[in-house]
Amino acid sequence: MNLAARFWSKVVKGSRNECWLWKAGRVQGYGAFWYKVGPARAHQVSWELTNKRAIPKGLIIMHSCDTPLCVNPKHLILGTHQQNISDRDQKGRQRTTHGTEHPLAKLNDDDVRFIRASPLGQRKLAAQYGVSQSLIHRIRARLSWAHVA
């Protein structure tokens, strides 16, 4: 089976305008496909197979449909990393969590207030709360947990 046939056999195709979903392996929410010398994102391979050329240096493949598993060439466009970030932000797809909303948070708002007011050194506070000294520094400098007054 040639490369293109092997690739497209792993896709559920809809109509020309619908998302064509990758049904094989995934990495970080994107389709994964062994391509050339190693793993690649399926939407990038789709673009290269369709356009019969490599993705130009300094550019990436963006999804106009905002569906990471989509490999429909009509939904894939060239862009810069900054354009992709701007597109994400304009569409409200940025998932940010702050403070106790973050699933790995070890501190709460009261802990942060205490850390900022405490005369104890970074090393002692870090040991007391089970966090790094650099986090203590970032909290005191308001680089982390800036939303806490």
N, CA and C atoms as a LAMMPS dump frame, in Angstrom:
ITEM: TIMESTEP
0
ITEM: NUMBER OF ATOMS
447
ITEM: BOX BOUNDS ff ff ff
-5.0000000000000000e+02 5.0000000000000000e+02
-5.0000000000000000e+02 5.0000000000000000e+02
-5.0000000000000000e+02 5.0000000000000000e+02
ITEM: ATOMS id mol type element x y z
1 1 1 N 0.859 -1.185 0
2 1 2 C 0 0 0
3 1 3 C 0.892 1.231 0
4 2 1 N 0.62 2.159 -0.906
5 2 2 C 1.451 3.371 -0.951
6 2 3 C 1.108 4.303 0.208
7 3 1 N 1.943 5.313 0.383
8 3 2 C 1.829 6.236 1.518
9 3 3 C 0.453 6.896 1.588
10 4 1 N -0.011 7.443 0.474
11 4 2 C -1.299 8.14 0.476
12 4 3 C -2.438 7.183 0.825
13 5 1 N -2.441 5.997 0.256
14 5 2 C -3.502 5.025 0.541
15 5 3 C -3.462 4.614 2.016
16 6 1 N -2.269 4.415 2.548
17 6 2 C -2.126 4.055 3.963
18 6 3 C -2.662 5.18 4.848
19 7 1 N -2.336 6.437 4.482
20 7 2 C -2.806 7.59 5.262
21 7 3 C -4.329 7.698 5.215
22 8 1 N -4.911 7.742 4.011
23 8 2 C -6.34 7.991 3.876
24 8 3 C -7.184 6.835 4.393
25 9 1 N -6.593 5.641 4.538
26 9 2 C -7.343 4.513 5.102
27 9 3 C -7.635 4.723 6.589
28 10 1 N -6.99 5.689 7.195
29 10 2 C -7.156 5.965 8.627
30 10 3 C -8.063 7.176 8.884
31 11 1 N -8.826 7.56 7.858
32 11 2 C -9.65 8.762 7.932
33 11 3 C -11.116 8.417 7.66
34 12 1 N -12.009 8.992 8.461
35 12 2 C -13.445 8.899 8.199
36 12 3 C -13.822 10.165 7.451
37 13 1 N -14.073 10.022 6.153
38 13 2 C -14.382 11.186 5.326
39 13 3 C -15.87 11.483 5.334
40 14 1 N -16.174 12.755 5.497
41 14 2 C -17.536 13.237 5.349
42 14 3 C -17.663 13.892 3.98
43 15 1 N -18.597 14.824 3.852
44 15 2 C -18.738 15.569 2.596
45 15 3 C -17.529 16.489 2.424
46 16 1 N -17.458 17.155 1.293
47 16 2 C -16.319 18.04 1.016
48 16 3 C -16.147 19.125 2.078
49 17 1 N -17.239 19.567 2.686
50 17 2 C -17.17 20.673 3.643
51 17 3 C -17.158 20.24 5.105
52 18 1 N -17.386 18.968 5.362
53 18 2 C -17.385 18.465 6.746
54 18 3 C -15.964 18.144 7.186
55 19 1 N -15.784 18.017 8.49
56 19 2 C -14.502 17.556 9.015
57 19 3 C -14.308 16.096 8.625
58 20 1 N -13.085 15.77 8.243
59 20 2 C -12.694 14.387 7.992
60 20 3 C -11.854 13.988 9.194
61 21 1 N -12.35 13.065 9.982
62 21 2 C -11.722 12.772 11.261
63 21 3 C -10.711 11.633 11.198
64 22 1 N -9.587 11.856 11.839
65 22 2 C -8.519 10.874 11.966
66 22 3 C -8.966 9.822 12.965
67 23 1 N -8.851 8.546 12.601
68 23 2 C -9.331 7.482 13.484
69 23 3 C -8.218 6.59 14.031
70 24 1 N -6.966 6.927 13.772
71 24 2 C -5.85 6.104 14.244
72 24 3 C -5.192 6.759 15.455
73 25 1 N -3.896 6.584 15.609
74 25 2 C -3.179 7.063 16.784
75 25 3 C -3.276 8.565 16.999
76 26 1 N -3.092 8.943 18.259
77 26 2 C -3.171 10.357 18.632
78 26 3 C -2.038 10.71 19.578
79 27 1 N -1.601 11.957 19.477
80 27 2 C -0.623 12.51 20.405
81 27 3 C -1.077 13.926 20.731
82 28 1 N -1.261 14.212 22.008
83 28 2 C -1.679 15.523 22.491
84 28 3 C -2.942 16.029 21.776
85 29 1 N -3.89 15.13 21.526
86 29 2 C -5.163 15.511 20.924
87 29 3 C -5.17 15.593 19.41
88 30 1 N -4.016 15.451 18.775
89 30 2 C -3.919 15.508 17.32
90 30 3 C -3.66 14.108 16.774
91 31 1 N -4.099 13.88 15.534
92 31 2 C -3.806 12.618 14.889
93 31 3 C -2.304 12.454 14.707
94 32 1 N -1.828 11.204 14.837
95 32 2 C -0.408 10.911 14.683
96 32 3 C -0.232 9.865 13.586
97 33 1 N 0.76 10.073 12.732
98 33 2 C 0.993 9.179 11.588
99 33 3 C 2.49 9.061 11.363
100 34 1 N 2.964 7.832 11.166
101 34 2 C 4.389 7.614 10.887
102 34 3 C 4.641 8.05 9.452
103 35 1 N 5.46 9.087 9.286
104 35 2 C 5.629 9.744 7.985
105 35 3 C 7.092 10.063 7.759
106 36 1 N 7.575 9.747 6.611
107 36 2 C 8.977 9.951 6.242
108 36 3 C 9.89 9.239 7.237
109 37 1 N 10.45 9.922 8.209
110 37 2 C 11.409 9.29 9.123
111 37 3 C 10.901 9.156 10.556
112 38 1 N 9.646 9.529 10.82
113 38 2 C 9.157 9.448 12.186
114 38 3 C 7.726 9.92 12.302
115 39 1 N 7.265 10.086 13.529
116 39 2 C 5.877 10.495 13.745
117 39 3 C 5.651 11.949 13.326
118 40 1 N 4.463 12.178 12.785
119 40 2 C 4.068 13.535 12.379
120 40 3 C 2.594 13.705 12.72
121 41 1 N 2.156 14.931 12.785
122 41 2 C 0.739 15.206 13.012
123 41 3 C -0.017 14.958 11.71
124 42 1 N -1.138 14.264 11.841
125 42 2 C -1.893 13.833 10.67
126 42 3 C -2.356 15.004 9.803
127 43 1 N -2.742 16.117 10.415
128 43 2 C -3.212 17.243 9.597
129 43 3 C -2.073 17.832 8.757
130 44 1 N -0.851 17.76 9.262
131 44 2 C 0.293 18.239 8.482
132 44 3 C 0.554 17.316 7.3
133 45 1 N 0.454 16.021 7.526
134 45 2 C 0.647 15.054 6.45
135 45 3 C -0.438 15.242 5.396
136 46 1 N -1.671 15.436 5.817
137 46 2 C -2.769 15.674 4.886
138 46 3 C -2.468 16.869 3.99
139 47 1 N -1.994 17.951 4.587
140 47 2 C -1.684 19.153 3.811
141 47 3 C -0.577 18.858 2.797
142 48 1 N 0.478 18.182 3.24
143 48 2 C 1.602 17.886 2.342
144 48 3 C 1.189 16.93 1.229
145 49 1 N 0.404 15.909 1.536
146 49 2 C -0.04 14.981 0.493
147 49 3 C -0.916 15.685 -0.539
148 50 1 N -1.794 16.556 -0.058
149 50 2 C -2.714 17.26 -0.948
150 50 3 C -1.993 18.298 -1.801
151 51 1 N -1.059 19.024 -1.213
152 51 2 C -0.364 20.107 -1.92
153 51 3 C 0.924 19.659 -2.604
154 52 1 N 1.299 18.4 -2.369
155 52 2 C 2.484 17.811 -3.002
156 52 3 C 3.753 18.635 -2.792
157 53 1 N 3.886 19.17 -1.578
158 53 2 C 5.092 19.912 -1.196
159 53 3 C 5.182 19.969 0.322
160 54 1 N 6.374 20.223 0.789
161 54 2 C 6.597 20.327 2.227
162 54 3 C 6.019 21.64 2.76
163 55 1 N 5.701 21.638 4.027
164 55 2 C 5.246 22.871 4.684
165 55 3 C 6.425 23.834 4.688
166 56 1 N 6.231 25.046 4.166
167 56 2 C 7.34 26.011 4.116
168 56 3 C 7.908 26.302 5.507
169 57 1 N 9.206 26.465 5.547
170 57 2 C 9.907 26.742 6.807
171 57 3 C 9.332 28.001 7.452
172 58 1 N 9.098 27.92 8.754
173 58 2 C 8.567 29.056 9.502
174 58 3 C 7.047 29.126 9.52
175 59 1 N 6.373 28.218 8.801
176 59 2 C 4.912 28.213 8.782
177 59 3 C 4.395 26.925 9.409
178 60 1 N 3.147 26.97 9.805
179 60 2 C 2.48 25.806 10.386
180 60 3 C 1.156 25.599 9.66
181 61 1 N 0.52 24.475 9.955
182 61 2 C -0.802 24.203 9.393
183 61 3 C -1.839 24.471 10.478
184 62 1 N -2.777 25.348 10.159
185 62 2 C -3.827 25.73 11.094
186 62 3 C -5.147 25.075 10.671
187 63 1 N -6.015 24.821 11.637
188 63 2 C -7.35 24.287 11.367
189 63 3 C -8.357 25.438 11.328
190 64 1 N -9.016 25.644 10.215
191 64 2 C -10.065 26.67 10.177
192 64 3 C -11.298 26.196 10.941
193 65 1 N -11.433 24.883 11.12
194 65 2 C -12.593 24.288 11.795
195 65 3 C -12.393 24.132 13.302
196 66 1 N -11.181 24.341 13.784
197 66 2 C -10.867 24.208 15.21
198 66 3 C -11.066 22.783 15.737
199 67 1 N -10.887 21.797 14.871
200 67 2 C -11.037 20.398 15.255
201 67 3 C -9.687 19.711 15.088
202 68 1 N -8.968 19.444 16.181
203 68 2 C -7.615 18.895 16.072
204 68 3 C -7.504 17.583 15.296
205 69 1 N -8.552 16.757 15.294
206 69 2 C -8.491 15.487 14.573
207 69 3 C -8.911 15.594 13.116
208 70 1 N -9.277 16.782 12.665
209 70 2 C -9.693 16.971 11.275
210 70 3 C -8.482 16.985 10.345
211 71 1 N -8.594 16.247 9.236
212 71 2 C -7.537 16.228 8.216
213 71 3 C -8.09 16.62 6.846
214 72 1 N -9.288 17.196 6.802
215 72 2 C -9.86 17.644 5.534
216 72 3 C -9.003 18.787 4.996
217 73 1 N -8.406 18.603 3.815
218 73 2 C -7.53 19.646 3.265
219 73 3 C -8.213 21.002 3.108
220 74 1 N -9.544 21.009 2.929
221 74 2 C -10.273 22.28 2.809
222 74 3 C -10.289 23.051 4.125
223 75 1 N -10.017 22.382 5.221
224 75 2 C -10.031 23.024 6.541
225 75 3 C -8.633 23.392 7.028
226 76 1 N -7.616 23.107 6.232
227 76 2 C -6.232 23.315 6.65
228 76 3 C -5.621 24.48 5.897
229 77 1 N -5.036 25.417 6.642
230 77 2 C -4.439 26.595 6.009
231 77 3 C -3.049 26.851 6.579
232 78 1 N -2.208 27.404 5.727
233 78 2 C -0.874 27.794 6.176
234 78 3 C -0.966 29.061 7.016
235 79 1 N -0.142 29.141 8.031
236 79 2 C -0.088 30.351 8.84
237 79 3 C 1.145 30.342 9.717
238 80 1 N 1.338 31.414 10.417
239 80 2 C 2.452 31.501 11.358
240 80 3 C 1.958 31.073 12.735
241 81 1 N 2.883 30.803 13.617
242 81 2 C 2.523 30.455 14.995
243 81 3 C 1.726 31.605 15.623
244 82 1 N 2.152 32.838 15.369
245 82 2 C 1.456 33.998 15.938
246 82 3 C 0.028 34.105 15.389
247 83 1 N -0.171 33.816 14.105
248 83 2 C -1.527 33.831 13.543
249 83 3 C -2.401 32.771 14.218
250 84 1 N -1.826 31.622 14.5
251 84 2 C -2.567 30.549 15.151
252 84 3 C -2.971 30.958 16.572
253 85 1 N -2.075 31.598 17.281
254 85 2 C -2.38 32.078 18.633
255 85 3 C -3.466 33.149 18.577
256 86 1 N -3.361 34.078 17.634
257 86 2 C -4.372 35.132 17.487
258 86 3 C -5.736 34.54 17.153
259 87 1 N -5.747 33.545 16.262
260 87 2 C -6.986 32.87 15.884
261 87 3 C -7.615 32.199 17.11
262 88 1 N -6.788 31.502 17.895
263 88 2 C -7.257 30.838 19.114
264 88 3 C -7.87 31.855 20.073
265 89 1 N -7.183 32.969 20.288
266 89 2 C -7.657 33.968 21.235
267 89 3 C -8.933 34.649 20.749
268 90 1 N -9.01 34.951 19.444
269 90 2 C -10.21 35.594 18.896
270 90 3 C -11.436 34.705 19.037
271 91 1 N -11.221 33.398 18.94
272 91 2 C -12.334 32.453 19.027
273 91 3 C -12.603 31.995 20.455
274 92 1 N -11.848 32.506 21.415
275 92 2 C -12.068 32.174 22.811
276 92 3 C -11.726 30.738 23.166
277 93 1 N -10.741 30.165 22.479
278 93 2 C -10.36 28.779 22.741
279 93 3 C -9.227 28.652 23.744
280 94 1 N -8.75 29.746 24.298
281 94 2 C -7.661 29.693 25.27
282 94 3 C -8.216 29.186 26.588
283 95 1 N -7.701 28.068 27.037
284 95 2 C -8.142 27.508 28.316
285 95 3 C -7.113 27.856 29.379
286 96 1 N -7.428 28.844 30.174
287 96 2 C -6.509 29.204 31.247
288 96 3 C -7.19 28.961 32.579
289 97 1 N -6.439 28.419 33.482
290 97 2 C -6.951 28.22 34.831
291 97 3 C -6.017 28.946 35.778
292 98 1 N -6.589 29.537 36.789
293 98 2 C -5.809 30.304 37.758
294 98 3 C -6.026 29.751 39.151
295 99 1 N -4.967 29.828 39.934
296 99 2 C -5.062 29.501 41.353
297 99 3 C -5.666 28.152 41.631
298 100 1 N -6.656 28.129 42.5
299 100 2 C -7.247 26.872 42.941
300 100 3 C -8.034 26.172 41.838
301 101 1 N -8.325 26.858 40.731
302 101 2 C -9.005 26.221 39.602
303 101 3 C -8.083 25.241 38.881
304 102 1 N -6.765 25.444 39.019
305 102 2 C -5.82 24.56 38.35
306 102 3 C -5.82 23.209 39.058
307 103 1 N -5.912 22.113 38.298
308 103 2 C -6.016 20.795 38.937
309 103 3 C -4.796 20.379 39.749
310 104 1 N -3.635 20.982 39.522
311 104 2 C -2.432 20.62 40.264
312 104 3 C -2.064 21.617 41.365
313 105 1 N -2.949 22.564 41.632
314 105 2 C -2.654 23.596 42.635
315 105 3 C -2.441 22.976 44.005
316 106 1 N -1.365 23.389 44.664
317 106 2 C -1.075 22.937 46.034
318 106 3 C -1.426 24.015 47.047
319 107 1 N -1.702 25.216 46.572
320 107 2 C -1.958 26.357 47.446
321 107 3 C -3.379 26.856 47.251
322 108 1 N -3.836 27.637 48.21
323 108 2 C -5.103 28.337 48.045
324 108 3 C -4.844 29.834 48.245
325 109 1 N -5.85 30.637 48.084
326 109 2 C -5.681 32.093 48.163
327 109 3 C -5.13 32.534 49.519
328 110 1 N -5.595 31.911 50.6
329 110 2 C -5.103 32.276 51.937
330 110 3 C -3.618 31.936 52.092
331 111 1 N -3.19 30.806 51.532
332 111 2 C -1.77 30.438 51.565
333 111 3 C -0.938 31.511 50.872
334 112 1 N -1.421 31.981 49.735
335 112 2 C -0.695 32.994 48.962
336 112 3 C -0.592 34.292 49.75
337 113 1 N -1.663 34.693 50.385
338 113 2 C -1.63 35.907 51.2
339 113 3 C -0.622 35.772 52.34
340 114 1 N -0.604 34.589 52.981
341 114 2 C 0.348 34.353 54.065
342 114 3 C 1.785 34.414 53.549
343 115 1 N 2.038 33.783 52.413
344 115 2 C 3.393 33.771 51.829
345 115 3 C 3.864 35.197 51.558
346 116 1 N 2.994 36.009 51.019
347 116 2 C 3.375 37.396 50.696
348 116 3 C 3.661 38.207 51.96
349 117 1 N 2.952 37.931 53.033
350 117 2 C 3.115 38.713 54.262
351 117 3 C 4.18 38.139 55.199
352 118 1 N 4.58 36.917 54.968
353 118 2 C 5.476 36.232 55.89
354 118 3 C 6.909 36.766 55.833
355 119 1 N 7.543 36.868 57.021
356 119 2 C 8.957 37.255 57.061
357 119 3 C 9.892 36.055 56.807
358 120 1 N 9.318 34.843 56.746
359 120 2 C 10.141 33.646 56.526
360 120 3 C 10.791 33.676 55.14
361 121 1 N 11.907 33.015 55.019
362 121 2 C 12.616 32.948 53.751
363 121 3 C 11.959 31.979 52.774
364 122 1 N 12.377 32.093 51.527
365 122 2 C 11.827 31.249 50.459
366 122 3 C 11.996 29.771 50.759
367 123 1 N 13.178 29.389 51.254
368 123 2 C 13.465 27.974 51.508
369 123 3 C 12.485 27.39 52.532
370 124 1 N 12.267 28.115 53.626
371 124 2 C 11.366 27.617 54.679
372 124 3 C 9.923 27.548 54.193
373 125 1 N 9.493 28.585 53.482
374 125 2 C 8.127 28.589 52.981
375 125 3 C 7.91 27.482 51.948
376 126 1 N 8.892 27.287 51.08
377 126 2 C 8.788 26.234 50.066
378 126 3 C 8.646 24.864 50.73
379 127 1 N 9.455 24.614 51.755
380 127 2 C 9.378 23.336 52.479
381 127 3 C 8.041 23.202 53.204
382 128 1 N 7.588 24.281 53.806
383 128 2 C 6.335 24.264 54.563
384 128 3 C 5.141 23.921 53.666
385 129 1 N 5.132 24.46 52.439
386 129 2 C 3.986 24.267 51.541
387 129 3 C 4.202 23.172 50.494
388 130 1 N 5.406 22.605 50.446
389 130 2 C 5.672 21.542 49.476
390 130 3 C 5.723 22.032 48.044
391 131 1 N 6.273 23.255 47.861
392 131 2 C 6.412 23.833 46.521
393 131 3 C 7.867 24.264 46.335
394 132 1 N 8.194 24.734 45.15
395 132 2 C 9.573 25.151 44.878
396 132 3 C 9.844 26.558 45.419
397 133 1 N 11.123 26.827 45.647
398 133 2 C 11.518 28.173 46.061
399 133 3 C 11.198 29.183 44.969
400 134 1 N 11.339 28.753 43.716
401 134 2 C 11.059 29.686 42.625
402 134 3 C 9.583 30.086 42.606
403 135 1 N 8.687 29.166 42.988
404 135 2 C 7.273 29.537 43.06
405 135 3 C 7.049 30.564 44.165
406 136 1 N 7.698 30.385 45.297
407 136 2 C 7.573 31.367 46.383
408 136 3 C 8.019 32.744 45.876
409 137 1 N 9.144 32.776 45.179
410 137 2 C 9.632 34.042 44.615
411 137 3 C 8.6 34.627 43.649
412 138 1 N 8.058 33.79 42.76
413 138 2 C 7.092 34.272 41.763
414 138 3 C 5.812 34.786 42.432
415 139 1 N 5.398 34.156 43.518
416 139 2 C 4.208 34.626 44.246
417 139 3 C 4.484 35.989 44.853
418 140 1 N 5.632 36.124 45.5
419 140 2 C 5.957 37.408 46.131
420 140 3 C 6.153 38.519 45.11
421 141 1 N 6.655 38.192 43.946
422 141 2 C 6.862 39.178 42.888
423 141 3 C 5.594 39.406 42.057
424 142 1 N 4.523 38.714 42.43
425 142 2 C 3.23 38.774 41.74
426 142 3 C 3.326 38.344 40.281
427 143 1 N 4.225 37.414 40.012
428 143 2 C 4.326 36.798 38.691
429 143 3 C 3.446 35.548 38.621
430 144 1 N 3.136 34.987 39.769
431 144 2 C 2.2 33.866 39.908
432 144 3 C 1.153 34.262 40.934
433 145 1 N -0.034 33.755 40.76
434 145 2 C -1.144 34.046 41.65
435 145 3 C -1.407 35.555 41.71
436 146 1 N -1.242 36.222 40.602
437 146 2 C -1.407 37.68 40.546
438 146 3 C -2.865 38.101 40.8
439 147 1 N -3.786 37.195 40.61
440 147 2 C -5.202 37.525 40.812
441 147 3 C -5.568 37.633 42.288
442 148 1 N -4.681 37.207 43.185
443 148 2 C -4.968 37.261 44.622
444 148 3 C -4.474 38.591 45.173
445 149 1 N -5.395 39.299 45.82
446 149 2 C -5.036 40.622 46.375
447 149 3 C -4.238 40.499 47.643
